[in-house]
Amino acid sequence: MKDPWFPWFVGASVIYNMVFLGIQLSLWRGRYIFGASAEEIQDYNEKFGETIKILPSFGNHLPPDLQHLVLQTITLTIMIVTTIATVTLFNYKDGKPR
């Protein structure tokens, strides 16, 4: 690698994807696992009432819609691939393994 900033840029993208996935999971999985308040249920029904859902809804537990399941899956895949790329990149110096 001739550009010394490149590995750090890739590493920063891993951190960004971790934060983004964490936000996605905290917003959706918390409501599904622990339940939601009456206000959150009303807001959910207004915004996501007509969307496709794969996971079942029970009580006050709100399932994420298909769009957000796909988004979370893609984000997780990107995070895994960029993590592998970053580890591989940091284990090579001048095109050779360390």
Phi and psi in radians as a Rosetta constraint file:
Dihedral C 1 N 2 CA 2 C 2 CIRCULARHARMONIC -1.604 0.35
Dihedral N 2 CA 2 C 2 N 3 CIRCULARHARMONIC -0.395 0.35
Dihedral C 2 N 3 CA 3 C 3 CIRCULARHARMONIC -1.692 0.35
Dihedral N 3 CA 3 C 3 N 4 CIRCULARHARMONIC 1.928 0.35
Dihedral C 3 N 4 CA 4 C 4 CIRCULARHARMONIC -1.207 0.35
Dihedral N 4 CA 4 C 4 N 5 CIRCULARHARMONIC -0.311 0.35
Dihedral C 4 N 5 CA 5 C 5 CIRCULARHARMONIC -1.420 0.35
Dihedral N 5 CA 5 C 5 N 6 CIRCULARHARMONIC -0.343 0.35
Dihedral C 5 N 6 CA 6 C 6 CIRCULARHARMONIC -1.049 0.35
Dihedral N 6 CA 6 C 6 N 7 CIRCULARHARMONIC -0.833 0.35
Dihedral C 6 N 7 CA 7 C 7 CIRCULARHARMONIC -1.054 0.35
Dihedral N 7 CA 7 C 7 N 8 CIRCULARHARMONIC -0.617 0.35
Dihedral C 7 N 8 CA 8 C 8 CIRCULARHARMONIC -1.259 0.35
Dihedral N 8 CA 8 C 8 N 9 CIRCULARHARMONIC -0.562 0.35
Dihedral C 8 N 9 CA 9 C 9 CIRCULARHARMONIC -1.135 0.35
Dihedral N 9 CA 9 C 9 N 10 CIRCULARHARMONIC -0.759 0.35
Dihedral C 9 N 10 CA 10 C 10 CIRCULARHARMONIC -1.139 0.35
Dihedral N 10 CA 10 C 10 N 11 CIRCULARHARMONIC -0.736 0.35
Dihedral C 10 N 11 CA 11 C 11 CIRCULARHARMONIC -1.075 0.35
Dihedral N 11 CA 11 C 11 N 12 CIRCULARHARMONIC -0.678 0.35
Dihedral C 11 N 12 CA 12 C 12 CIRCULARHARMONIC -1.140 0.35
Dihedral N 12 CA 12 C 12 N 13 CIRCULARHARMONIC -0.594 0.35
Dihedral C 12 N 13 CA 13 C 13 CIRCULARHARMONIC -1.185 0.35
Dihedral N 13 CA 13 C 13 N 14 CIRCULARHARMONIC -0.570 0.35
Dihedral C 13 N 14 CA 14 C 14 CIRCULARHARMONIC -1.113 0.35
Dihedral N 14 CA 14 C 14 N 15 CIRCULARHARMONIC -0.800 0.35
Dihedral C 14 N 15 CA 15 C 15 CIRCULARHARMONIC -1.102 0.35
Dihedral N 15 CA 15 C 15 N 16 CIRCULARHARMONIC -0.759 0.35
Dihedral C 15 N 16 CA 16 C 16 CIRCULARHARMONIC -1.012 0.35
Dihedral N 16 CA 16 C 16 N 17 CIRCULARHARMONIC -0.817 0.35
Dihedral C 16 N 17 CA 17 C 17 CIRCULARHARMONIC -1.147 0.35
Dihedral N 17 CA 17 C 17 N 18 CIRCULARHARMONIC -0.621 0.35
Dihedral C 17 N 18 CA 18 C 18 CIRCULARHARMONIC -1.100 0.35
Dihedral N 18 CA 18 C 18 N 19 CIRCULARHARMONIC -0.783 0.35
Dihedral C 18 N 19 CA 19 C 19 CIRCULARHARMONIC -1.131 0.35
Dihedral N 19 CA 19 C 19 N 20 CIRCULARHARMONIC -0.790 0.35
Dihedral C 19 N 20 CA 20 C 20 CIRCULARHARMONIC -1.074 0.35
Dihedral N 20 CA 20 C 20 N 21 CIRCULARHARMONIC -0.771 0.35
Dihedral C 20 N 21 CA 21 C 21 CIRCULARHARMONIC -1.145 0.35
Dihedral N 21 CA 21 C 21 N 22 CIRCULARHARMONIC -0.694 0.35
Dihedral C 21 N 22 CA 22 C 22 CIRCULARHARMONIC -1.057 0.35
Dihedral N 22 CA 22 C 22 N 23 CIRCULARHARMONIC -0.725 0.35
Dihedral C 22 N 23 CA 23 C 23 CIRCULARHARMONIC -1.126 0.35
Dihedral N 23 CA 23 C 23 N 24 CIRCULARHARMONIC -0.801 0.35
Dihedral C 23 N 24 CA 24 C 24 CIRCULARHARMONIC -1.019 0.35
Dihedral N 24 CA 24 C 24 N 25 CIRCULARHARMONIC -0.835 0.35
Dihedral C 24 N 25 CA 25 C 25 CIRCULARHARMONIC -1.177 0.35
Dihedral N 25 CA 25 C 25 N 26 CIRCULARHARMONIC -0.670 0.35
Dihedral C 25 N 26 CA 26 C 26 CIRCULARHARMONIC -1.190 0.35
Dihedral N 26 CA 26 C 26 N 27 CIRCULARHARMONIC -0.602 0.35
Dihedral C 26 N 27 CA 27 C 27 CIRCULARHARMONIC -1.286 0.35
Dihedral N 27 CA 27 C 27 N 28 CIRCULARHARMONIC -0.636 0.35
Dihedral C 27 N 28 CA 28 C 28 CIRCULARHARMONIC -1.755 0.35
Dihedral N 28 CA 28 C 28 N 29 CIRCULARHARMONIC -0.789 0.35
Dihedral C 28 N 29 CA 29 C 29 CIRCULARHARMONIC -1.222 0.35
Dihedral N 29 CA 29 C 29 N 30 CIRCULARHARMONIC -0.575 0.35
Dihedral C 29 N 30 CA 30 C 30 CIRCULARHARMONIC -1.072 0.35
Dihedral N 30 CA 30 C 30 N 31 CIRCULARHARMONIC -0.753 0.35
Dihedral C 30 N 31 CA 31 C 31 CIRCULARHARMONIC -1.207 0.35
Dihedral N 31 CA 31 C 31 N 32 CIRCULARHARMONIC -0.515 0.35
Dihedral C 31 N 32 CA 32 C 32 CIRCULARHARMONIC -1.407 0.35
Dihedral N 32 CA 32 C 32 N 33 CIRCULARHARMONIC -0.705 0.35
Dihedral C 32 N 33 CA 33 C 33 CIRCULARHARMONIC -1.398 0.35
Dihedral N 33 CA 33 C 33 N 34 CIRCULARHARMONIC -0.813 0.35
Dihedral C 33 N 34 CA 34 C 34 CIRCULARHARMONIC -1.742 0.35
Dihedral N 34 CA 34 C 34 N 35 CIRCULARHARMONIC -0.205 0.35
Dihedral C 34 N 35 CA 35 C 35 CIRCULARHARMONIC 1.665 0.35
Dihedral N 35 CA 35 C 35 N 36 CIRCULARHARMONIC 2.993 0.35
Dihedral C 35 N 36 CA 36 C 36 CIRCULARHARMONIC -2.304 0.35
Dihedral N 36 CA 36 C 36 N 37 CIRCULARHARMONIC 2.775 0.35
Dihedral C 36 N 37 CA 37 C 37 CIRCULARHARMONIC -1.342 0.35
Dihedral N 37 CA 37 C 37 N 38 CIRCULARHARMONIC 2.942 0.35
Dihedral C 37 N 38 CA 38 C 38 CIRCULARHARMONIC -1.061 0.35
Dihedral N 38 CA 38 C 38 N 39 CIRCULARHARMONIC -0.673 0.35
Dihedral C 38 N 39 CA 39 C 39 CIRCULARHARMONIC -1.142 0.35
Dihedral N 39 CA 39 C 39 N 40 CIRCULARHARMONIC -0.728 0.35
Dihedral C 39 N 40 CA 40 C 40 CIRCULARHARMONIC -1.148 0.35
Dihedral N 40 CA 40 C 40 N 41 CIRCULARHARMONIC -0.653 0.35
Dihedral C 40 N 41 CA 41 C 41 CIRCULARHARMONIC -1.124 0.35
Dihedral N 41 CA 41 C 41 N 42 CIRCULARHARMONIC -0.750 0.35
Dihedral C 41 N 42 CA 42 C 42 CIRCULARHARMONIC -1.109 0.35
Dihedral N 42 CA 42 C 42 N 43 CIRCULARHARMONIC -0.789 0.35
Dihedral C 42 N 43 CA 43 C 43 CIRCULARHARMONIC -1.085 0.35
Dihedral N 43 CA 43 C 43 N 44 CIRCULARHARMONIC -0.745 0.35
Dihedral C 43 N 44 CA 44 C 44 CIRCULARHARMONIC -1.059 0.35
Dihedral N 44 CA 44 C 44 N 45 CIRCULARHARMONIC -0.802 0.35
Dihedral C 44 N 45 CA 45 C 45 CIRCULARHARMONIC -1.131 0.35
Dihedral N 45 CA 45 C 45 N 46 CIRCULARHARMONIC -0.610 0.35
Dihedral C 45 N 46 CA 46 C 46 CIRCULARHARMONIC -1.196 0.35
Dihedral N 46 CA 46 C 46 N 47 CIRCULARHARMONIC -0.731 0.35
Dihedral C 46 N 47 CA 47 C 47 CIRCULARHARMONIC -1.552 0.35
Dihedral N 47 CA 47 C 47 N 48 CIRCULARHARMONIC -0.626 0.35
Dihedral C 47 N 48 CA 48 C 48 CIRCULARHARMONIC -2.168 0.35
Dihedral N 48 CA 48 C 48 N 49 CIRCULARHARMONIC 0.235 0.35
Dihedral C 48 N 49 CA 49 C 49 CIRCULARHARMONIC -1.084 0.35
Dihedral N 49 CA 49 C 49 N 50 CIRCULARHARMONIC -0.549 0.35
Dihedral C 49 N 50 CA 50 C 50 CIRCULARHARMONIC -1.771 0.35
Dihedral N 50 CA 50 C 50 N 51 CIRCULARHARMONIC 0.155 0.35
Dihedral C 50 N 51 CA 51 C 51 CIRCULARHARMONIC -1.532 0.35
Dihedral N 51 CA 51 C 51 N 52 CIRCULARHARMONIC 2.883 0.35
Dihedral C 51 N 52 CA 52 C 52 CIRCULARHARMONIC -1.407 0.35
Dihedral N 52 CA 52 C 52 N 53 CIRCULARHARMONIC 2.315 0.35
Dihedral C 52 N 53 CA 53 C 53 CIRCULARHARMONIC -2.204 0.35
Dihedral N 53 CA 53 C 53 N 54 CIRCULARHARMONIC 2.397 0.35
Dihedral C 53 N 54 CA 54 C 54 CIRCULARHARMONIC -1.750 0.35
Dihedral N 54 CA 54 C 54 N 55 CIRCULARHARMONIC -0.750 0.35
Dihedral C 54 N 55 CA 55 C 55 CIRCULARHARMONIC -1.314 0.35
Dihedral N 55 CA 55 C 55 N 56 CIRCULARHARMONIC 2.549 0.35
Dihedral C 55 N 56 CA 56 C 56 CIRCULARHARMONIC -1.300 0.35
Dihedral N 56 CA 56 C 56 N 57 CIRCULARHARMONIC 2.650 0.35
Dihedral C 56 N 57 CA 57 C 57 CIRCULARHARMONIC -1.798 0.35
Dihedral N 57 CA 57 C 57 N 58 CIRCULARHARMONIC 2.368 0.35
Dihedral C 57 N 58 CA 58 C 58 CIRCULARHARMONIC -2.481 0.35
Dihedral N 58 CA 58 C 58 N 59 CIRCULARHARMONIC 2.303 0.35
Dihedral C 58 N 59 CA 59 C 59 CIRCULARHARMONIC 1.016 0.35
Dihedral N 59 CA 59 C 59 N 60 CIRCULARHARMONIC -2.251 0.35
Dihedral C 59 N 60 CA 60 C 60 CIRCULARHARMONIC -1.733 0.35
Dihedral N 60 CA 60 C 60 N 61 CIRCULARHARMONIC 0.382 0.35
Dihedral C 60 N 61 CA 61 C 61 CIRCULARHARMONIC -1.621 0.35
Dihedral N 61 CA 61 C 61 N 62 CIRCULARHARMONIC 2.115 0.35
Dihedral C 61 N 62 CA 62 C 62 CIRCULARHARMONIC -1.752 0.35
Dihedral N 62 CA 62 C 62 N 63 CIRCULARHARMONIC 2.100 0.35
Dihedral C 62 N 63 CA 63 C 63 CIRCULARHARMONIC -1.388 0.35
Dihedral N 63 CA 63 C 63 N 64 CIRCULARHARMONIC 2.558 0.35
Dihedral C 63 N 64 CA 64 C 64 CIRCULARHARMONIC -1.218 0.35
Dihedral N 64 CA 64 C 64 N 65 CIRCULARHARMONIC 2.586 0.35
Dihedral C 64 N 65 CA 65 C 65 CIRCULARHARMONIC -1.367 0.35
Dihedral N 65 CA 65 C 65 N 66 CIRCULARHARMONIC 2.962 0.35
Dihedral C 65 N 66 CA 66 C 66 CIRCULARHARMONIC -1.046 0.35
Dihedral N 66 CA 66 C 66 N 67 CIRCULARHARMONIC -0.679 0.35
Dihedral C 66 N 67 CA 67 C 67 CIRCULARHARMONIC -1.010 0.35
Dihedral N 67 CA 67 C 67 N 68 CIRCULARHARMONIC -0.773 0.35
Dihedral C 67 N 68 CA 68 C 68 CIRCULARHARMONIC -1.322 0.35
Dihedral N 68 CA 68 C 68 N 69 CIRCULARHARMONIC -0.519 0.35
Dihedral C 68 N 69 CA 69 C 69 CIRCULARHARMONIC -1.113 0.35
Dihedral N 69 CA 69 C 69 N 70 CIRCULARHARMONIC -0.750 0.35
Dihedral C 69 N 70 CA 70 C 70 CIRCULARHARMONIC -1.139 0.35
Dihedral N 70 CA 70 C 70 N 71 CIRCULARHARMONIC -0.778 0.35
Dihedral C 70 N 71 CA 71 C 71 CIRCULARHARMONIC -1.023 0.35
Dihedral N 71 CA 71 C 71 N 72 CIRCULARHARMONIC -0.784 0.35
Dihedral C 71 N 72 CA 72 C 72 CIRCULARHARMONIC -1.156 0.35
Dihedral N 72 CA 72 C 72 N 73 CIRCULARHARMONIC -0.667 0.35
Dihedral C 72 N 73 CA 73 C 73 CIRCULARHARMONIC -1.159 0.35
Dihedral N 73 CA 73 C 73 N 74 CIRCULARHARMONIC -0.765 0.35
Dihedral C 73 N 74 CA 74 C 74 CIRCULARHARMONIC -1.135 0.35
Dihedral N 74 CA 74 C 74 N 75 CIRCULARHARMONIC -0.748 0.35
Dihedral C 74 N 75 CA 75 C 75 CIRCULARHARMONIC -1.093 0.35
Dihedral N 75 CA 75 C 75 N 76 CIRCULARHARMONIC -0.742 0.35
Dihedral C 75 N 76 CA 76 C 76 CIRCULARHARMONIC -1.093 0.35
Dihedral N 76 CA 76 C 76 N 77 CIRCULARHARMONIC -0.736 0.35
Dihedral C 76 N 77 CA 77 C 77 CIRCULARHARMONIC -1.099 0.35
Dihedral N 77 CA 77 C 77 N 78 CIRCULARHARMONIC -0.785 0.35
Dihedral C 77 N 78 CA 78 C 78 CIRCULARHARMONIC -1.075 0.35
Dihedral N 78 CA 78 C 78 N 79 CIRCULARHARMONIC -0.735 0.35
Dihedral C 78 N 79 CA 79 C 79 CIRCULARHARMONIC -1.093 0.35
Dihedral N 79 CA 79 C 79 N 80 CIRCULARHARMONIC -0.752 0.35
Dihedral C 79 N 80 CA 80 C 80 CIRCULARHARMONIC -1.123 0.35
Dihedral N 80 CA 80 C 80 N 81 CIRCULARHARMONIC -0.806 0.35
Dihedral C 80 N 81 CA 81 C 81 CIRCULARHARMONIC -1.132 0.35
Dihedral N 81 CA 81 C 81 N 82 CIRCULARHARMONIC -0.769 0.35
Dihedral C 81 N 82 CA 82 C 82 CIRCULARHARMONIC -1.209 0.35
Dihedral N 82 CA 82 C 82 N 83 CIRCULARHARMONIC -0.541 0.35
Dihedral C 82 N 83 CA 83 C 83 CIRCULARHARMONIC -1.149 0.35
Dihedral N 83 CA 83 C 83 N 84 CIRCULARHARMONIC -0.797 0.35
Dihedral C 83 N 84 CA 84 C 84 CIRCULARHARMONIC -1.074 0.35
Dihedral N 84 CA 84 C 84 N 85 CIRCULARHARMONIC -0.750 0.35
Dihedral C 84 N 85 CA 85 C 85 CIRCULARHARMONIC -1.105 0.35
Dihedral N 85 CA 85 C 85 N 86 CIRCULARHARMONIC -0.702 0.35
Dihedral C 85 N 86 CA 86 C 86 CIRCULARHARMONIC -1.164 0.35
Dihedral N 86 CA 86 C 86 N 87 CIRCULARHARMONIC -0.788 0.35
Dihedral C 86 N 87 CA 87 C 87 CIRCULARHARMONIC -1.079 0.35
Dihedral N 87 CA 87 C 87 N 88 CIRCULARHARMONIC -0.769 0.35
Dihedral C 87 N 88 CA 88 C 88 CIRCULARHARMONIC -1.095 0.35
Dihedral N 88 CA 88 C 88 N 89 CIRCULARHARMONIC -0.746 0.35
Dihedral C 88 N 89 CA 89 C 89 CIRCULARHARMONIC -1.111 0.35
Dihedral N 89 CA 89 C 89 N 90 CIRCULARHARMONIC -0.730 0.35
Dihedral C 89 N 90 CA 90 C 90 CIRCULARHARMONIC -1.307 0.35
Dihedral N 90 CA 90 C 90 N 91 CIRCULARHARMONIC -0.298 0.35
Dihedral C 90 N 91 CA 91 C 91 CIRCULARHARMONIC -1.545 0.35
Dihedral N 91 CA 91 C 91 N 92 CIRCULARHARMONIC -0.039 0.35
Dihedral C 91 N 92 CA 92 C 92 CIRCULARHARMONIC -2.012 0.35
Dihedral N 92 CA 92 C 92 N 93 CIRCULARHARMONIC 2.468 0.35
Dihedral C 92 N 93 CA 93 C 93 CIRCULARHARMONIC -2.368 0.35
Dihedral N 93 CA 93 C 93 N 94 CIRCULARHARMONIC 2.217 0.35
Dihedral C 93 N 94 CA 94 C 94 CIRCULARHARMONIC 0.974 0.35
Dihedral N 94 CA 94 C 94 N 95 CIRCULARHARMONIC 0.667 0.35
Dihedral C 94 N 95 CA 95 C 95 CIRCULARHARMONIC 1.361 0.35
Dihedral N 95 CA 95 C 95 N 96 CIRCULARHARMONIC 0.096 0.35
Dihedral C 95 N 96 CA 96 C 96 CIRCULARHARMONIC -2.173 0.35
Dihedral N 96 CA 96 C 96 N 97 CIRCULARHARMONIC 2.560 0.35
Dihedral C 96 N 97 CA 97 C 97 CIRCULARHARMONIC -1.129 0.35
Dihedral N 97 CA 97 C 97 N 98 CIRCULARHARMONIC 2.579 0.35
